[in-house]
Amino acid sequence: MAQQNFIKVPAKLDDTNLRGFIPISVDKVIGVTAPSGTQLKIYYTFRTDTGKCLGTTLTYSSGVTQQDAENLKDLIVKQSQEPSNVKIFRLVADVDHDATYAVRYSSVSPVNLSEI
């Protein structure tokens, strides 16, 4: 079985405390977007029986920019080349590495390819 590639994102327990990290698969990623100031979406090649692809939504309290989407794309490429070294993704605004810019929650759902 092939080794799976992951990155980690900080997760928050509440507004002031970090819970730890959420592992995010970077295998078969076809795109990353920042559709709002609170979300990053990762799109995968995996298809549902209705023809939609699977997407992971990372929801933050605030601070998400288009540069974060670009940085996440770059990190996914790097992680794909170095699978044994799990990297941590942080928003550009997360200079203090605290709970302010950690993921509030994440979800996986089918999405239309037109969203990418």
C-alpha positions in Angstrom: 0.0 0.0 0.0 1.3 3.4 -0.9 2.2 5.9 1.8 -0.4 8.7 2.3 0.7 12.3 2.4 -0.6 14.6 5.1 -0.1 18.2 6.4 -1.3 19.4 9.8 -3.3 22.5 10.6 -3.7 23.9 14.1 -7.2 23.4 15.6 -8.8 25.3 18.4 -10.7 24.1 21.4 -12.2 27.5 22.0 -11.3 31.1 21.3 -8.1 31.1 23.4 -6.9 27.5 23.5 -5.3 25.2 20.9 -6.6 21.7 20.8 -3.8 20.3 18.7 -3.6 19.6 15.0 -6.0 18.2 12.4 -4.3 16.0 9.7 -5.3 16.8 6.2 -4.7 14.5 3.3 -2.8 16.0 0.3 -3.1 13.0 -1.9 -4.9 13.7 -5.3 -5.5 17.4 -4.6 -6.6 19.3 -7.7 -7.2 22.7 -6.3 -7.3 25.1 -3.3 -9.5 28.2 -3.0 -10.2 30.9 -0.4 -13.9 31.6 -1.1 -14.3 33.8 1.9 -12.3 35.5 4.7 -13.1 32.5 6.9 -12.6 29.4 4.7 -10.1 27.5 2.7 -11.4 24.7 0.4 -9.3 21.8 -0.8 -10.6 19.8 -3.8 -9.7 16.2 -4.5 -9.9 14.0 -7.7 -12.1 11.5 -5.8 -15.5 11.4 -7.4 -19.0 10.7 -6.0 -21.5 8.6 -8.0 -23.2 11.9 -9.0 -20.0 13.2 -10.6 -19.0 15.7 -8.0 -15.5 15.7 -6.5 -14.8 15.6 -2.8 -13.8 18.8 -1.0 -12.5 19.6 2.5 -13.5 22.9 4.0 -11.3 24.4 6.7 -13.2 27.1 8.6 -11.4 29.7 10.6 -12.8 32.6 12.7 -11.2 35.2 10.4 -8.0 36.1 8.6 -8.1 33.9 5.5 -6.7 35.6 2.3 -6.0 34.5 -1.3 -2.3 34.4 -0.3 -3.2 31.7 2.2 -4.7 29.6 -0.6 -1.5 30.1 -2.7 0.7 29.2 0.3 -1.4 26.1 1.0 -1.1 25.0 -2.7 2.7 25.4 -2.4 2.9 23.5 0.8 0.8 20.6 -0.7 3.3 20.4 -3.6 6.2 20.3 -1.2 4.6 17.7 1.0 3.9 15.5 -2.0 7.7 15.5 -2.7 8.7 14.8 1.0 6.0 12.5 2.3 7.9 11.4 5.4 8.1 14.9 6.8 4.7 16.2 7.8 4.5 19.9 7.5 2.3 22.4 9.4 0.2 24.9 7.5 -0.6 28.3 9.2 -2.4 31.4 7.9 -0.2 34.4 7.0 -1.9 36.3 9.9 -0.9 33.6 12.4 2.4 35.2 13.5 2.0 34.3 17.2 1.0 30.7 16.6 -2.0 31.0 18.9 -5.6 29.9 18.8 -6.7 33.2 17.1 -6.0 31.8 13.6 -6.5 28.0 14.2 -9.2 26.0 12.4 -12.6 26.1 14.2 -13.9 23.0 12.4 -13.5 21.1 9.1 -15.9 19.2 6.9 -15.8 17.0 3.8 -18.6 17.2 1.3 -19.2 16.7 -2.5 -18.7 19.9 -4.5 -19.1 20.8 -8.1 -16.0 21.1 -10.2 -17.1 24.6 -11.3 -16.3 25.8 -7.8 -12.5 25.4 -8.4 
